[in-house]
Amino acid sequence: MKAIVSASVLASSLVLTLSPVAQVSAQQAPIVIKFSHVVTSDTPKGRAAELFKELAEQRSNGRVRIEVYPNSTLFKDKEELEALQLGSVQMLAPSFSKFGPMGINQFEAFDLPYLFESYDDLHKVTRGPVGAAMLRLLRDHGIAGLAFWDNGFKDFTDNKPLRTPADFRGQKIRIQSSKVLDAQMRALGAIPQVMAFSEVYQALQTGVVDGFENTPSNIYTQKVHEVQKYMTLSDHGYIGYVVIANAKFWDSLPSDLRGILEQSIAEASDFADAIAKKENDDAIAAIRKKGRTEIIELTADEKRSLKQALLPVHHQLEGRVGRDLLQSIYAATGRSAAGSLAPSAAVR
């Protein structure tokens, strides 16, 4: 009997001296959250996802384990939203244009060319009432909208110099699946080509497509500069991400744990937005240093010409993205309409 009591006392003592993480592990397995995305870990989105993982695991004392799957290692961009709705993955950070094929066309407003003149203008929308209202739209589709993350402003790459609208004619340019981006390319006389992000490098290398549009950080980390001769600093559009979760899974979490995750996402969002511009500026510098791609800096007249060709897309697509939404974005950024034809200078 004495031996039994001693063993019992010893076991109790061990439990009392366990760290909080070990106690949680002893009582129950951590909740696993699979977070999938399609870019590399060293992009703004990739780095923000890793910070979210670090903060959430630390603050929850081991109650959650975040498994981040970068660079399409778990799901490609054409598959991931369906996987989220089916519960095969719990969190994603897809680009805005992924919601159009689901019938949530409002997010395609962010694909409109020259919609924002600066990061300050952009954040008046993504961090204000307009952005919050847009996130609520996702609930009807079984998705919890959690935050917006910046990637940055887009540039063009091609194997011919792109300076004026005439230069785009007949060029096959890869785009994401978006009616707005399709209209944008057609307004320039280009031929839009929809394909998965993971397929772009090979398509450019083999000549299946002639050119590409994306942020400098994505152009650099996907090594697009190795297979494209020119990069035009056009700042013609914006790429951002919506951090989302499977709504049923998200709502099933204990409220205190959900609060920890929300706080961690908010801090990761601040981080993502803070580093996006620097990452893109650094990527341009790195591409210059490599010397394989010529960087084209547009003159004021050349940028004005591009804007003049592209701004009519706003009016053309307002019925698809929602005229009221578009007007609310203009109002939030202090614009009365699609904007003047003055060239943007504040983005970089």
Secondary structure, DSSP 8 states (H G I E B T S, - for coil): -HHHHHHHHHHHHHHHHS-HHHHHHHH---EEEEEE-SS-TTSHHHHHHHHHHHHHHHHTTTSEEEEEE-TTSS--TTTHHHHHHHTS-SEE--BGGGGGGGT-GGGGGGGSTT--SSHHHHHHHHTSHHHHHHHHGGGGGTEEEEEEEEEEE-EEEESS---SGGGGTT-EEEE-S-HHHHHHHHHTT-EEEE--GGGHHHHHHHTSSSEEEE-HHHHHHTTGGGS-SEEEE----EEEEEEEEEHHHHHHS-HHHHHHHHHHHHHHHHHHHHHHHHHHHHHHHHHHHH-SSEEEE--HHHHHHHHHHHTHHHHHHHHHH-HHHHHHHHHHTT-SSS--SS---S--
